[in-house]
């Protein structure tokens, strides 16, 4: 059975509580045992966050906060944009202000 979780977000974006509720609805504690290694591909390959296209830094931070409740083995990984539309290294430099 497919599941969909819908929740309005605050003006500040995705808060940890939003993600915690969604993950609980998906029974994430069964899927991610304590101490698991978790890999997240956030889709950052554009110079600035675009709603529906790239993941915001706030959403990544909130997800890390929630996942830390179960594991400290959290890896964020990225690659170049689809069809090499944007270089991953350039995206990360822009986000870090370098």
Secondary structure by P-SEA (a helix, b strand, c coil): cbbbbbbbbccccccaaaaaaaaaaaccccccccbbbbbbbcccccccccccccccaaaaaaaaaaaaacccbbbbbbcccccccccaaaaaaaaacc
